[in-house]
Amino acid sequence: MVRTPLALPRTAAIAVLAMLAFASVTAAGPKGQDPIVGEWEQVDEDGQVGAFVALRERGGVVEGVIVKVFPEPGEPENPVCSRCQGPLKDAPVVGLTVIRDLKRTPEGYRGGQILDPDTGDTYQLEAKLRPNGQALEVRGFKGVSLFGRTQVWRRRS
């Protein structure tokens, strides 16, 4: 086969397009997977990582489960949700579903609830994935979003 001057650039262009297509598929995850799905570092306002939370899609909604905690000195290594009510009372924090019913909308994610295992309180939840896909703004509130609190979680590699 004789290579013409145009054959190499076309071959190179096809190779580049193939690599870009592969990169975009692997960056987004498996086909149909929500971009919010993955493991996140829950970061407090002071910049400390409090927990790792695994977000997964189930039945068209996103839920989040605590997979690891980082207790402060003097706190129990395996905390329980002592202030939770009902069946969650004294449940281990690791393995606890703390995000429920979060739905994707054109503006971000809305309609969910988030449980604070320190207080046992449940808050309404909104979340927004930052354009780079590596940070997630998580806002919990009661009643009106204006009177809430936002944390910026980091995606774990």
VMD Tcl script that builds the backbone (N, CA, C; Angstrom):
set m [mol new atoms 471]
animate dup $m
set s [atomselect $m all]
$s set {name element resname resid chain x y z} {
  {N N MET 1 A 0.852 -1.170 0.000}
  {CA C MET 1 A 0.000 0.000 0.000}
  {C C MET 1 A 0.896 1.231 0.000}
  {N N VAL 2 A 0.586 2.175 -0.840}
  {CA C VAL 2 A 1.347 3.409 -0.953}
  {C C VAL 2 A 0.640 4.479 -0.134}
  {N N ARG 3 A 1.392 5.141 0.717}
  {CA C ARG 3 A 0.814 6.210 1.537}
  {C C ARG 3 A 0.994 7.527 0.823}
  {N N THR 4 A -0.101 8.190 0.609}
  {CA C THR 4 A -0.046 9.517 0.022}
  {C C THR 4 A 0.110 10.523 1.145}
  {N N PRO 5 A 0.512 11.760 0.856}
  {CA C PRO 5 A 0.645 12.745 1.922}
  {C C PRO 5 A -0.647 12.961 2.699}
  {N N LEU 6 A -1.818 12.724 2.105}
  {CA C LEU 6 A -3.087 12.924 2.800}
  {C C LEU 6 A -3.471 11.729 3.676}
  {N N ALA 7 A -2.897 10.565 3.398}
  {CA C ALA 7 A -3.281 9.366 4.138}
  {C C ALA 7 A -2.885 9.451 5.608}
  {N N LEU 8 A -1.701 9.929 5.904}
  {CA C LEU 8 A -1.273 10.017 7.300}
  {C C LEU 8 A -2.128 10.977 8.110}
  {N N PRO 9 A -2.371 12.203 7.621}
  {CA C PRO 9 A -3.223 13.080 8.427}
  {C C PRO 9 A -4.629 12.515 8.629}
  {N N ARG 10 A -5.206 11.867 7.618}
  {CA C ARG 10 A -6.545 11.312 7.769}
  {C C ARG 10 A -6.521 10.197 8.815}
  {N N THR 11 A -5.499 9.342 8.760}
  {CA C THR 11 A -5.363 8.270 9.740}
  {C C THR 11 A -5.181 8.850 11.135}
  {N N ALA 12 A -4.356 9.871 11.235}
  {CA C ALA 12 A -4.139 10.515 12.531}
  {C C ALA 12 A -5.420 11.162 13.037}
  {N N ALA 13 A -6.169 11.793 12.136}
  {CA C ALA 13 A -7.424 12.432 12.539}
  {C C ALA 13 A -8.422 11.400 13.045}
  {N N ILE 14 A -8.488 10.252 12.377}
  {CA C ILE 14 A -9.397 9.193 12.815}
  {C C ILE 14 A -8.975 8.685 14.189}
  {N N ALA 15 A -7.667 8.512 14.385}
  {CA C ALA 15 A -7.177 8.055 15.685}
  {C C ALA 15 A -7.516 9.050 16.784}
  {N N VAL 16 A -7.336 10.342 16.504}
  {CA C VAL 16 A -7.653 11.380 17.490}
  {C C VAL 16 A -9.140 11.374 17.804}
  {N N LEU 17 A -9.984 11.288 16.764}
  {CA C LEU 17 A -11.437 11.249 16.994}
  {C C LEU 17 A -11.826 10.025 17.823}
  {N N ALA 18 A -11.198 8.885 17.542}
  {CA C ALA 18 A -11.502 7.679 18.317}
  {C C ALA 18 A -11.114 7.860 19.779}
  {N N MET 19 A -9.944 8.469 20.033}
  {CA C MET 19 A -9.512 8.697 21.412}
  {C C MET 19 A -10.443 9.672 22.122}
  {N N LEU 20 A -10.884 10.731 21.411}
  {CA C LEU 20 A -11.804 11.693 22.021}
  {C C LEU 20 A -13.143 11.041 22.346}
  {N N ALA 21 A -13.634 10.214 21.436}
  {CA C ALA 21 A -14.901 9.527 21.687}
  {C C ALA 21 A -14.782 8.614 22.891}
  {N N PHE 22 A -13.674 7.866 22.989}
  {CA C PHE 22 A -13.452 6.986 24.133}
  {C C PHE 22 A -13.356 7.782 25.424}
  {N N ALA 23 A -12.623 8.901 25.385}
  {CA C ALA 23 A -12.463 9.730 26.580}
  {C C ALA 23 A -13.793 10.293 27.035}
  {N N SER 24 A -14.649 10.721 26.108}
  {CA C SER 24 A -15.934 11.294 26.517}
  {C C SER 24 A -16.844 10.231 27.108}
  {N N VAL 25 A -16.789 9.010 26.582}
  {CA C VAL 25 A -17.612 7.927 27.131}
  {C C VAL 25 A -17.120 7.536 28.510}
  {N N THR 26 A -15.785 7.405 28.690}
  {CA C THR 26 A -15.285 6.988 29.997}
  {C C THR 26 A -15.428 8.089 31.029}
  {N N ALA 27 A -15.352 9.365 30.640}
  {CA C ALA 27 A -15.521 10.460 31.598}
  {C C ALA 27 A -16.953 10.524 32.097}
  {N N ALA 28 A -17.914 10.233 31.234}
  {CA C ALA 28 A -19.316 10.292 31.629}
  {C C ALA 28 A -19.760 9.027 32.350}
  {N N GLY 29 A -18.966 7.972 32.278}
  {CA C GLY 29 A -19.338 6.716 32.899}
  {C C GLY 29 A -20.116 5.864 31.941}
  {N N PRO 30 A -20.655 4.747 32.399}
  {CA C PRO 30 A -21.422 3.873 31.531}
  {C C PRO 30 A -22.602 4.603 30.919}
  {N N LYS 31 A -22.977 4.168 29.729}
  {CA C LYS 31 A -24.066 4.815 29.007}
  {C C LYS 31 A -25.311 4.916 29.869}
  {N N GLY 32 A -25.883 6.092 29.914}
  {CA C GLY 32 A -27.095 6.325 30.669}
  {C C GLY 32 A -26.875 6.648 32.135}
  {N N GLN 33 A -25.646 6.546 32.607}
  {CA C GLN 33 A -25.380 6.825 34.025}
  {C C GLN 33 A -25.412 8.325 34.266}
  {N N ASP 34 A -26.071 8.718 35.321}
  {CA C ASP 34 A -26.160 10.124 35.690}
  {C C ASP 34 A -24.773 10.648 36.048}
  {N N PRO 35 A -24.416 11.875 35.615}
  {CA C PRO 35 A -23.073 12.399 35.899}
  {C C PRO 35 A -22.785 12.641 37.383}
  {N N ILE 36 A -23.796 12.667 38.211}
  {CA C ILE 36 A -23.587 12.889 39.645}
  {C C ILE 36 A -23.157 11.594 40.351}
  {N N VAL 37 A -23.373 10.463 39.714}
  {CA C VAL 37 A -23.071 9.170 40.315}
  {C C VAL 37 A -21.571 9.040 40.543}
  {N N GLY 38 A -21.208 8.539 41.715}
  {CA C GLY 38 A -19.808 8.330 42.066}
  {C C GLY 38 A -19.596 8.559 43.542}
  {N N GLU 39 A -18.347 8.582 43.942}
  {CA C GLU 39 A -18.023 8.781 45.353}
  {C C GLU 39 A -17.531 10.211 45.559}
  {N N TRP 40 A -18.041 10.847 46.615}
  {CA C TRP 40 A -17.773 12.260 46.903}
  {C C TRP 40 A -17.226 12.435 48.302}
  {N N GLU 41 A -16.349 13.414 48.466}
  {CA C GLU 41 A -15.863 13.821 49.779}
  {C C GLU 41 A -16.796 14.898 50.306}
  {N N GLN 42 A -17.451 14.641 51.426}
  {CA C GLN 42 A -18.304 15.632 52.070}
  {C C GLN 42 A -17.367 16.557 52.824}
  {N N VAL 43 A -17.336 17.817 52.403}
  {CA C VAL 43 A -16.394 18.783 52.949}
  {C C VAL 43 A -17.169 19.846 53.731}
  {N N ASP 44 A -16.789 20.036 55.007}
  {CA C ASP 44 A -17.424 21.061 55.837}
  {C C ASP 44 A -16.968 22.449 55.416}
  {N N GLU 45 A -17.619 23.468 55.977}
  {CA C GLU 45 A -17.283 24.851 55.665}
  {C C GLU 45 A -15.834 25.195 56.019}
  {N N ASP 46 A -15.261 24.459 56.985}
  {CA C ASP 46 A -13.873 24.715 57.375}
  {C C ASP 46 A -12.868 23.945 56.520}
  {N N GLY 47 A -13.360 23.240 55.492}
  {CA C GLY 47 A -12.482 22.527 54.568}
  {C C GLY 47 A -12.120 21.119 54.991}
  {N N GLN 48 A -12.651 20.651 56.120}
  {CA C GLN 48 A -12.351 19.311 56.613}
  {C C GLN 48 A -13.280 18.281 55.970}
  {N N VAL 49 A -12.718 17.146 55.586}
  {CA C VAL 49 A -13.525 16.056 55.048}
  {C C VAL 49 A -14.152 15.321 56.221}
  {N N GLY 50 A -15.475 15.237 56.214}
  {CA C GLY 50 A -16.189 14.559 57.287}
  {C C GLY 50 A -16.561 13.139 56.942}
  {N N ALA 51 A -16.775 12.888 55.633}
  {CA C ALA 51 A -17.205 11.556 55.215}
  {C C ALA 51 A -17.025 11.399 53.713}
  {N N PHE 52 A -17.045 10.150 53.275}
  {CA C PHE 52 A -17.158 9.829 51.858}
  {C C PHE 52 A -18.592 9.358 51.658}
  {N N VAL 53 A -19.240 9.918 50.628}
  {CA C VAL 53 A -20.624 9.575 50.329}
  {C C VAL 53 A -20.684 9.032 48.904}
  {N N ALA 54 A -21.242 7.846 48.742}
  {CA C ALA 54 A -21.410 7.240 47.421}
  {C C ALA 54 A -22.800 7.600 46.909}
  {N N LEU 55 A -22.843 8.297 45.774}
  {CA C LEU 55 A -24.111 8.632 45.140}
  {C C LEU 55 A -24.367 7.634 44.024}
  {N N ARG 56 A -25.589 7.121 44.002}
  {CA C ARG 56 A -25.967 6.173 42.957}
  {C C ARG 56 A -27.379 6.469 42.500}
  {N N GLU 57 A -27.653 6.056 41.285}
  {CA C GLU 57 A -28.986 6.250 40.734}
  {C C GLU 57 A -29.766 4.960 40.913}
  {N N ARG 58 A -30.984 5.116 41.385}
  {CA C ARG 58 A -31.830 3.958 41.617}
  {C C ARG 58 A -33.267 4.353 41.294}
  {N N GLY 59 A -33.814 3.721 40.283}
  {CA C GLY 59 A -35.202 3.995 39.907}
  {C C GLY 59 A -35.436 5.431 39.463}
  {N N GLY 60 A -34.454 6.030 38.799}
  {CA C GLY 60 A -34.621 7.387 38.279}
  {C C GLY 60 A -34.348 8.495 39.286}
  {N N VAL 61 A -33.973 8.137 40.503}
  {CA C VAL 61 A -33.615 9.138 41.507}
  {C C VAL 61 A -32.230 8.815 42.051}
  {N N VAL 62 A -31.596 9.822 42.634}
  {CA C VAL 62 A -30.263 9.647 43.201}
  {C C VAL 62 A -30.394 9.490 44.708}
  {N N GLU 63 A -29.617 8.552 45.241}
  {CA C GLU 63 A -29.531 8.403 46.687}
  {C C GLU 63 A -28.067 8.361 47.071}
  {N N GLY 64 A -27.787 8.705 48.313}
  {CA C GLY 64 A -26.412 8.748 48.790}
  {C C GLY 64 A -26.239 7.980 50.083}
  {N N VAL 65 A -25.180 7.195 50.152}
  {CA C VAL 65 A -24.887 6.361 51.313}
  {C C VAL 65 A -23.497 6.724 51.836}
  {N N ILE 66 A -23.382 6.882 53.136}
  {CA C ILE 66 A -22.082 7.145 53.749}
  {C C ILE 66 A -21.264 5.858 53.717}
  {N N VAL 67 A -20.055 5.947 53.135}
  {CA C VAL 67 A -19.203 4.762 53.037}
  {C C VAL 67 A -17.981 4.831 53.949}
  {N N LYS 68 A -17.646 6.024 54.446}
  {CA C LYS 68 A -16.513 6.173 55.367}
  {C C LYS 68 A -16.693 7.482 56.121}
  {N N VAL 69 A -16.316 7.479 57.389}
  {CA C VAL 69 A -16.371 8.697 58.203}
  {C C VAL 69 A -14.977 9.015 58.738}
  {N N PHE 70 A -14.785 10.283 59.056}
  {CA C PHE 70 A -13.530 10.767 59.622}
  {C C PHE 70 A -13.853 11.509 60.911}
  {N N PRO 71 A -13.993 10.761 62.012}
  {CA C PRO 71 A -14.379 11.401 63.272}
  {C C PRO 71 A -13.292 12.338 63.795}
  {N N GLU 72 A -13.740 13.360 64.487}
  {CA C GLU 72 A -12.831 14.288 65.169}
  {C C GLU 72 A -12.184 13.549 66.342}
  {N N PRO 73 A -11.029 14.033 66.806}
  {CA C PRO 73 A -10.424 13.403 67.986}
  {C C PRO 73 A -11.416 13.392 69.158}
  {N N GLY 74 A -11.505 12.255 69.815}
  {CA C GLY 74 A -12.410 12.113 70.948}
  {C C GLY 74 A -13.789 11.609 70.566}
  {N N GLU 75 A -14.113 11.601 69.283}
  {CA C GLU 75 A -15.406 11.075 68.833}
  {C C GLU 75 A -15.271 9.578 68.581}
  {N N PRO 76 A -16.384 8.845 68.648}
  {CA C PRO 76 A -16.316 7.394 68.412}
  {C C PRO 76 A -15.865 7.087 66.975}
  {N N GLU 77 A -15.096 6.009 66.823}
  {CA C GLU 77 A -14.629 5.603 65.496}
  {C C GLU 77 A -15.751 5.051 64.637}
  {N N ASN 78 A -16.750 4.457 65.256}
  {CA C ASN 78 A -17.891 3.881 64.543}
  {C C ASN 78 A -19.173 4.529 65.070}
  {N N PRO 79 A -19.428 5.782 64.664}
  {CA C PRO 79 A -20.581 6.498 65.223}
  {C C PRO 79 A -21.914 5.892 64.789}
  {N N VAL 80 A -22.908 6.158 65.616}
  {CA C VAL 80 A -24.284 5.760 65.312}
  {C C VAL 80 A -25.140 7.021 65.270}
  {N N CYS 81 A -26.290 6.893 64.641}
  {CA C CYS 81 A -27.217 8.022 64.524}
  {C C CYS 81 A -28.109 8.046 65.771}
  {N N SER 82 A -27.522 8.494 66.879}
  {CA C SER 82 A -28.224 8.448 68.160}
  {C C SER 82 A -29.409 9.414 68.216}
  {N N ARG 83 A -29.400 10.456 67.417}
  {CA C ARG 83 A -30.496 11.433 67.428}
  {C C ARG 83 A -31.531 11.175 66.337}
  {N N CYS 84 A -31.324 10.141 65.542}
  {CA C CYS 84 A -32.303 9.792 64.509}
  {C C CYS 84 A -33.554 9.223 65.169}
  {N N GLN 85 A -34.646 9.275 64.443}
  {CA C GLN 85 A -35.918 8.754 64.933}
  {C C GLN 85 A -36.275 7.470 64.190}
  {N N GLY 86 A -37.178 6.713 64.757}
  {CA C GLY 86 A -37.719 5.520 64.101}
  {C C GLY 86 A -36.677 4.455 63.860}
  {N N PRO 87 A -36.749 3.792 62.699}
  {CA C PRO 87 A -35.850 2.659 62.436}
  {C C PRO 87 A -34.373 3.059 62.303}
  {N N LEU 88 A -34.095 4.343 62.114}
  {CA C LEU 88 A -32.704 4.796 61.999}
  {C C LEU 88 A -32.066 5.077 63.353}
  {N N LYS 89 A -32.863 5.057 64.407}
  {CA C LYS 89 A -32.341 5.306 65.754}
  {C C LYS 89 A -31.204 4.341 66.059}
  {N N ASP 90 A -30.031 4.906 66.380}
  {CA C ASP 90 A -28.826 4.152 66.733}
  {C C ASP 90 A -28.277 3.284 65.589}
  {N N ALA 91 A -28.676 3.592 64.353}
  {CA C ALA 91 A -28.116 2.876 63.193}
  {C C ALA 91 A -26.680 3.346 62.972}
  {N N PRO 92 A -25.785 2.446 62.551}
  {CA C PRO 92 A -24.415 2.872 62.245}
  {C C PRO 92 A -24.423 3.934 61.139}
  {N N VAL 93 A -23.595 4.953 61.299}
  {CA C VAL 93 A -23.532 6.027 60.306}
  {C C VAL 93 A -22.953 5.499 58.993}
  {N N VAL 94 A -21.919 4.657 59.077}
  {CA C VAL 94 A -21.388 4.055 57.857}
  {C C VAL 94 A -22.430 3.068 57.339}
  {N N GLY 95 A -22.845 3.254 56.109}
  {CA C GLY 95 A -23.904 2.449 55.505}
  {C C GLY 95 A -25.258 3.128 55.526}
  {N N LEU 96 A -25.348 4.267 56.193}
  {CA C LEU 96 A -26.604 4.999 56.321}
  {C C LEU 96 A -26.932 5.742 55.021}
  {N N THR 97 A -28.156 5.597 54.538}
  {CA C THR 97 A -28.609 6.355 53.368}
  {C C THR 97 A -28.984 7.744 53.861}
  {N N VAL 98 A -28.200 8.742 53.463}
  {CA C VAL 98 A -28.422 10.107 53.935}
  {C C VAL 98 A -29.044 11.006 52.863}
  {N N ILE 99 A -29.016 10.584 51.606}
  {CA C ILE 99 A -29.655 11.346 50.523}
  {C C ILE 99 A -30.682 10.440 49.868}
  {N N ARG 100 A -31.887 10.980 49.721}
  {CA C ARG 100 A -32.989 10.230 49.104}
  {C C ARG 100 A -33.734 11.108 48.112}
  {N N ASP 101 A -34.268 10.448 47.078}
  {CA C ASP 101 A -35.237 11.057 46.151}
  {C C ASP 101 A -34.742 12.297 45.417}
  {N N LEU 102 A -33.463 12.431 45.180}
  {CA C LEU 102 A -32.924 13.578 44.468}
  {C C LEU 102 A -33.132 13.351 42.969}
  {N N LYS 103 A -33.764 14.320 42.306}
  {CA C LYS 103 A -34.111 14.177 40.893}
  {C C LYS 103 A -33.353 15.191 40.044}
  {N N ARG 104 A -32.928 14.752 38.868}
  {CA C ARG 104 A -32.222 15.625 37.937}
  {C C ARG 104 A -33.230 16.524 37.227}
  {N N THR 105 A -32.899 17.814 37.154}
  {CA C THR 105 A -33.709 18.801 36.439}
  {C C THR 105 A -32.775 19.576 35.511}
  {N N PRO 106 A -33.312 20.397 34.623}
  {CA C PRO 106 A -32.433 21.203 33.768}
  {C C PRO 106 A -31.534 22.153 34.570}
  {N N GLU 107 A -31.948 22.553 35.759}
  {CA C GLU 107 A -31.174 23.498 36.584}
  {C C GLU 107 A -30.177 22.808 37.507}
  {N N GLY 108 A -30.269 21.506 37.663}
  {CA C GLY 108 A -29.415 20.782 38.611}
  {C C GLY 108 A -30.175 19.600 39.164}
  {N N TYR 109 A -30.187 19.472 40.472}
  {CA C TYR 109 A -30.867 18.370 41.151}
  {C C TYR 109 A -31.743 18.957 42.243}
  {N N ARG 110 A -32.989 18.477 42.314}
  {CA C ARG 110 A -33.947 19.030 43.285}
  {C C ARG 110 A -34.862 17.928 43.801}
  {N N GLY 111 A -35.628 18.297 44.821}
  {CA C GLY 111 A -36.685 17.426 45.301}
  {C C GLY 111 A -36.249 16.352 46.271}
  {N N GLY 112 A -34.995 16.335 46.639}
  {CA C GLY 112 A -34.525 15.292 47.534}
  {C C GLY 112 A -34.523 15.717 48.985}
  {N N GLN 113 A -34.090 14.796 49.825}
  {CA C GLN 113 A -33.911 15.061 51.250}
  {C C GLN 113 A -32.516 14.604 51.643}
  {N N ILE 114 A -31.951 15.297 52.635}
  {CA C ILE 114 A -30.656 14.911 53.175}
  {C C ILE 114 A -30.776 14.837 54.688}
  {N N LEU 115 A -30.230 13.779 55.259}
  {CA C LEU 115 A -30.250 13.544 56.700}
  {C C LEU 115 A -28.906 13.967 57.288}
  {N N ASP 116 A -28.963 14.737 58.349}
  {CA C ASP 116 A -27.752 15.083 59.094}
  {C C ASP 116 A -27.655 14.089 60.251}
  {N N PRO 117 A -26.720 13.129 60.173}
  {CA C PRO 117 A -26.658 12.116 61.231}
  {C C PRO 117 A -26.214 12.663 62.587}
  {N N ASP 118 A -25.626 13.859 62.612}
  {CA C ASP 118 A -25.226 14.455 63.895}
  {C C ASP 118 A -26.435 14.930 64.691}
  {N N THR 119 A -27.453 15.442 63.986}
  {CA C THR 119 A -28.628 15.993 64.665}
  {C C THR 119 A -29.876 15.127 64.515}
  {N N GLY 120 A -29.872 14.229 63.519}
  {CA C GLY 120 A -31.064 13.440 63.221}
  {C C GLY 120 A -32.081 14.204 62.399}
  {N N ASP 121 A -31.771 15.446 62.020}
  {CA C ASP 121 A -32.697 16.275 61.242}
  {C C ASP 121 A -32.595 15.965 59.757}
  {N N THR 122 A -33.729 16.075 59.077}
  {CA C THR 122 A -33.790 15.901 57.634}
  {C C THR 122 A -34.112 17.243 56.999}
  {N N TYR 123 A -33.431 17.544 55.910}
  {CA C TYR 123 A -33.592 18.812 55.204}
  {C C TYR 123 A -33.953 18.556 53.751}
  {N N GLN 124 A -34.628 19.530 53.151}
  {CA C GLN 124 A -34.826 19.490 51.706}
  {C C GLN 124 A -33.462 19.680 51.067}
  {N N LEU 125 A -33.316 19.192 49.838}
  {CA C LEU 125 A -32.005 19.173 49.218}
  {C C LEU 125 A -32.049 19.640 47.772}
  {N N GLU 126 A -31.070 20.466 47.439}
  {CA C GLU 126 A -30.792 20.839 46.055}
  {C C GLU 126 A -29.309 20.620 45.842}
  {N N ALA 127 A -28.916 20.244 44.641}
  {CA C ALA 127 A -27.498 20.048 44.341}
  {C C ALA 127 A -27.244 20.506 42.913}
  {N N LYS 128 A -26.020 20.940 42.695}
  {CA C LYS 128 A -25.637 21.402 41.365}
  {C C LYS 128 A -24.211 20.954 41.083}
  {N N LEU 129 A -24.040 20.237 39.987}
  {CA C LEU 129 A -22.721 19.787 39.567}
  {C C LEU 129 A -22.015 20.943 38.886}
  {N N ARG 130 A -20.824 21.247 39.325}
  {CA C ARG 130 A -20.058 22.322 38.694}
  {C C ARG 130 A -19.607 21.869 37.307}
  {N N PRO 131 A -19.375 22.822 36.399}
  {CA C PRO 131 A -19.061 22.464 35.008}
  {C C PRO 131 A -17.902 21.484 34.838}
  {N N ASN 132 A -16.914 21.513 35.713}
  {CA C ASN 132 A -15.790 20.596 35.559}
  {C C ASN 132 A -16.136 19.172 36.002}
  {N N GLY 133 A -17.297 18.981 36.617}
  {CA C GLY 133 A -17.738 17.666 37.056}
  {C C GLY 133 A -17.022 17.141 38.285}
  {N N GLN 134 A -16.115 17.935 38.860}
  {CA C GLN 134 A -15.313 17.477 39.993}
  {C C GLN 134 A -15.775 18.056 41.321}
  {N N ALA 135 A -16.777 18.923 41.290}
  {CA C ALA 135 A -17.303 19.527 42.516}
  {C C ALA 135 A -18.826 19.535 42.451}
  {N N LEU 136 A -19.450 19.351 43.595}
  {CA C LEU 136 A -20.893 19.298 43.705}
  {C C LEU 136 A -21.333 20.233 44.819}
  {N N GLU 137 A -22.166 21.208 44.478}
  {CA C GLU 137 A -22.721 22.116 45.484}
  {C C GLU 137 A -23.958 21.450 46.070}
  {N N VAL 138 A -23.930 21.202 47.376}
  {CA C VAL 138 A -25.011 20.513 48.071}
  {C C VAL 138 A -25.634 21.514 49.041}
  {N N ARG 139 A -26.933 21.796 48.856}
  {CA C ARG 139 A -27.617 22.779 49.696}
  {C C ARG 139 A -28.788 22.137 50.421}
  {N N GLY 140 A -28.717 22.157 51.746}
  {CA C GLY 140 A -29.801 21.666 52.583}
  {C C GLY 140 A -30.546 22.834 53.192}
  {N N PHE 141 A -31.874 22.709 53.297}
  {CA C PHE 141 A -32.686 23.802 53.833}
  {C C PHE 141 A -34.024 23.270 54.315}
  {N N LYS 142 A -34.685 24.086 55.117}
  {CA C LYS 142 A -36.051 23.795 55.568}
  {C C LYS 142 A -36.946 24.903 55.047}
  {N N GLY 143 A -37.945 24.537 54.277}
  {CA C GLY 143 A -38.892 25.520 53.761}
  {C C GLY 143 A -38.390 26.270 52.540}
  {N N VAL 144 A -37.532 27.272 52.751}
  {CA C VAL 144 A -37.066 28.134 51.670}
  {C C VAL 144 A -35.553 27.964 51.511}
  {N N SER 145 A -35.122 27.749 50.267}
  {CA C SER 145 A -33.705 27.522 49.988}
  {C C SER 145 A -32.825 28.681 50.468}
  {N N LEU 146 A -33.389 29.879 50.485}
  {CA C LEU 146 A -32.642 31.058 50.928}
  {C C LEU 146 A -32.093 30.874 52.342}
  {N N PHE 147 A -32.814 30.145 53.183}
  {CA C PHE 147 A -32.415 29.950 54.577}
  {C C PHE 147 A -31.777 28.578 54.782}
  {N N GLY 148 A -30.817 28.274 53.943}
  {CA C GLY 148 A -30.157 26.979 54.025}
  {C C GLY 148 A -28.655 27.112 54.155}
  {N N ARG 149 A -27.998 26.002 53.937}
  {CA C ARG 149 A -26.542 25.936 54.054}
  {C C ARG 149 A -26.007 25.129 52.873}
  {N N THR 150 A -24.914 25.604 52.289}
  {CA C THR 150 A -24.312 24.933 51.141}
  {C C THR 150 A -22.927 24.420 51.496}
  {N N GLN 151 A -22.651 23.218 51.072}
  {CA C GLN 151 A -21.306 22.641 51.138}
  {C C GLN 151 A -20.877 22.318 49.709}
  {N N VAL 152 A -19.597 22.386 49.448}
  {CA C VAL 152 A -19.059 21.986 48.158}
  {C C VAL 152 A -18.305 20.685 48.364}
  {N N TRP 153 A -18.841 19.616 47.782}
  {CA C TRP 153 A -18.229 18.311 47.894}
  {C C TRP 153 A -17.287 18.096 46.715}
  {N N ARG 154 A -16.234 17.299 46.929}
  {CA C ARG 154 A -15.265 17.018 45.876}
  {C C ARG 154 A -15.403 15.566 45.428}
  {N N ARG 155 A -15.314 15.396 44.107}
  {CA C ARG 155 A -15.364 14.036 43.568}
  {C C ARG 155 A -14.077 13.311 43.935}
  {N N ARG 156 A -14.220 12.055 44.350}
  {CA C ARG 156 A -13.048 11.220 44.621}
  {C C ARG 156 A -12.612 10.577 43.326}
  {N N SER 157 A -11.323 10.494 43.118}
  {CA C SER 157 A -10.797 9.910 41.866}
  {C C SER 157 A -10.924 8.416 41.864}
}
mol reanalyze $m
mol bondsrecalc $m
mol representation Tube
mol addrep $m
